[in-house]
Amino acid sequence: MNTDLLNLFDCDEARLRSILLEALSGADDGELFIEHAQAESLTFDNGRLKGGSFNTDQGFGLRAVAGEAVGYAHAGELSASALSRASDAVRAVTAGHSGSYAAAPQRTNKKYYGDENPIGSPSFEEKVKLLTEIDAYLRNKDGKVRQVTATVGASWQVVDILRADGHRVQDIRPMTRINISVVVGDGDRQESGSFGTGGRIGFGDFVTQGNWQNGADEALRQALVNLQAIDAPAGTMDVVLGSGWPGVMLHEAVGHGLEGDFNRKKTSAFAGLMGEMVAAPGVTVVDDGTIDNRRGSITIDDEGTPSAYNVLIENGRLVGYMQDRQNARLMGVAPTGNGRRQGYAHTPMPRMTNTYMLGGDKSPEEIIASVKKGIYAVSFGGGQVDITSGKFVFGCTEAYMIEDGRIGPAIKGAMLIGNGPEAMRRVSMVGNDMKLDTGIGNCGKGGQWVPVGVGQPHLRMDQVTVGGTKA
């Protein structure tokens, strides 16, 4: 398709700019966000192709910002008349307001991913063949396998951002993902394991036999480990977190609390703590949208601001929040490239990209050996976080006992319970093996979902509350 989205309207660019200029007269900020998106998904379950979908969507969102107020209107119809109606709606917020239109974002020549559309390559038939092979491979691999579910998905998003001052930027964002889950059983007991990978690239190496087999093997390994797991104990004990995906706890328990809107409104546990120690010395947390091909990376955010490497906590001290344009202006700081939205029907807000903790100087073996009795949490599933208090609860999908500095039996049902800022102060050892997740993260906030990345090295956290299932 033609990626110049202005050509999809039924009028010329001059007419669009004229309507936009009128809509944003007197506003402090705002833009016309235009989007064309395609998505495809295939699911193979229980030995057959269970579901398949393909959808395409396009439309625009028009936003006017006046102080803390936002006027927003959107439509799936790309026409001058629809834009004019949207203009009438958003102008209500600027009535009687004579703002000074904010300066446009800085331009960038950097690009962190390609723009090729991954949908259609490989073909539908080739993707079904891949899913069939994954199913057969796992069922033949171990007699305990009872169910296999495999999914491939891809999306392709083109965005065009036009401002009243004439500034215009575009981004083309591909995404692919493969997920494999397996259920194993022994008698009446059943347990599961999973693996997923993805990023802002074509399917490419993901669908080579060696790569998908490695992913299938990992899902099966996790399931078989859980099949042998014993009930988790409860109590207060030292906890070692694995590298990579366990960074999802950092993302939820700390990352959301460092988003600008929660801090401007003073509803975050980190509000008013800029410059203070909020974590143990040695803990440095960053949000980085500039990593090539990563799931959470963005060349520009959904307001047109270039993505950046933003240090949030430096050696335990709070040094920055993640900002969109509106909250940055109201807080008197610069935007950080974190203004993100799910699509044209949504307003932007401060959101994470790839959020992770930098590595330290301890080896994973040294960290585990330091624990006399505790828990080694390798992978997490779901969790709940209260942004205002910082309290969290996270369930472990793979965990082990640590006894006398050695990894013991696998455990099931372990829950980590705590408070985000307090948990960061309990970090006593930081590993030298920082790793990002495999590219499976989605983040929800305010009813919107965006792709994100997480990561961390091995960590030791002292005296954490663990909820268990052991009687």
Disulfide bonds with the S-S distance in Angstrom:
none
